[in-house]
Amino acid sequence: MKLKQIVLTLTAAVSLCAATALPGLATSARLTASDPGSQINVRTAPTTKANAPHYGVEGDWVEVLNSSDGGDGYIWYYVRFYQSNAEGWVRADFLYFQ
């Protein structure tokens, strides 16, 4: 399980770096989780201690707008949901870049 999180985090980081190098191209990702149907917190700041006024579910499409090292051992991405336009921070291990 831990290896899967590391691989997903590294994949997400490499994908975002590639997108950052090509300004003007939107970076799309899907929410992913090991348990289908589980709610994925969308937080107000890049930390697990921040409020989570929104949530997404596995398979939701988002646009990645920014990234940050949360200082809590996780990489975080600021995303906007395509269907609802809700925005917030999601941990990298919950994103799958295609």
C-alpha positions as CSV (number, residue, x, y, z in Angstrom):
1,M,0.0,0.0,0.0
2,K,2.8,2.4,0.9
3,L,4.6,1.7,-2.4
4,K,1.5,2.4,-4.3
5,Q,1.2,5.8,-2.6
6,I,4.8,6.6,-3.4
7,V,4.4,5.7,-7.0
8,L,1.2,7.7,-7.4
9,T,2.8,10.7,-5.7
10,L,5.9,10.6,-7.9
11,T,3.7,10.1,-11.0
12,A,1.6,13.1,-10.1
13,A,4.7,15.3,-9.4
14,V,6.4,14.4,-12.7
15,S,3.1,15.1,-14.6
16,L,2.7,18.5,-13.0
17,C,6.3,19.4,-13.7
18,A,5.8,18.6,-17.4
19,A,2.6,20.7,-17.5
20,T,4.3,23.6,-15.7
21,A,7.0,23.6,-18.3
22,L,4.3,24.0,-21.0
23,P,2.3,27.1,-19.9
24,G,-1.2,27.5,-21.3
25,L,-1.9,23.8,-21.3
26,A,-4.5,22.7,-18.7
27,T,-3.5,19.8,-16.6
28,S,-6.4,17.3,-16.1
29,A,-6.5,14.6,-13.5
30,R,-9.0,12.2,-12.0
31,L,-9.5,11.5,-8.3
32,T,-8.5,8.0,-7.3
33,A,-8.8,6.0,-4.1
34,S,-8.2,2.4,-3.0
35,D,-11.8,2.0,-1.9
36,P,-14.3,2.8,-4.7
37,G,-17.0,5.3,-3.6
38,S,-15.0,6.7,-0.8
39,Q,-15.1,10.5,-0.2
40,I,-11.9,12.4,-0.9
41,N,-11.5,15.6,1.1
42,V,-11.0,18.9,-0.7
43,R,-9.4,21.2,1.9
44,T,-9.0,25.0,2.3
45,A,-5.2,24.7,2.7
46,P,-2.5,22.2,1.8
47,T,-2.6,20.3,5.1
48,T,-4.6,17.5,6.7
49,K,-5.4,19.9,9.5
50,A,-7.3,22.3,7.3
51,N,-11.1,22.3,7.0
52,A,-12.6,20.2,4.2
53,P,-15.8,22.0,3.0
54,H,-16.0,19.9,-0.2
55,Y,-15.3,16.3,-1.2
56,G,-15.0,14.4,-4.4
57,V,-15.3,10.7,-5.3
58,E,-13.2,8.4,-7.3
59,G,-13.4,9.2,-11.0
60,D,-14.2,12.9,-10.6
61,W,-12.3,15.0,-13.2
62,V,-10.4,18.1,-11.9
63,E,-8.2,20.7,-13.4
64,V,-4.9,21.1,-11.5
65,L,-4.2,24.8,-10.9
66,N,-1.3,24.8,-8.5
67,S,0.9,22.6,-6.2
68,S,2.5,22.9,-2.8
69,D,4.6,20.9,-0.4
70,G,2.3,21.0,2.6
71,G,5.0,20.5,5.2
72,D,3.1,17.5,6.5
73,G,4.9,15.0,4.3
74,Y,2.5,15.3,1.4
75,I,2.5,17.0,-1.9
76,W,-0.8,18.9,-2.5
77,Y,-2.6,20.1,-5.6
78,Y,-5.0,23.0,-5.8
79,V,-7.8,21.8,-8.1
80,R,-11.1,22.9,-9.7
81,F,-13.8,20.4,-10.3
82,Y,-15.0,20.5,-13.9
83,Q,-18.7,19.8,-13.1
84,S,-19.2,22.0,-10.0
85,N,-16.4,24.6,-10.2
86,A,-15.6,23.8,-6.6
87,E,-12.0,24.5,-5.7
88,G,-9.6,23.4,-3.0
89,W,-6.5,21.3,-2.0
90,V,-6.3,17.6,-2.6
91,R,-3.4,15.3,-1.6
92,A,-1.3,14.0,-4.5
93,D,-1.9,10.4,-3.7
94,F,-5.6,10.9,-4.5
95,L,-4.9,12.2,-8.0
96,Y,-4.2,10.2,-11.2
97,F,-2.8,12.0,-14.1
98,Q,-3.5,10.6,-17.6
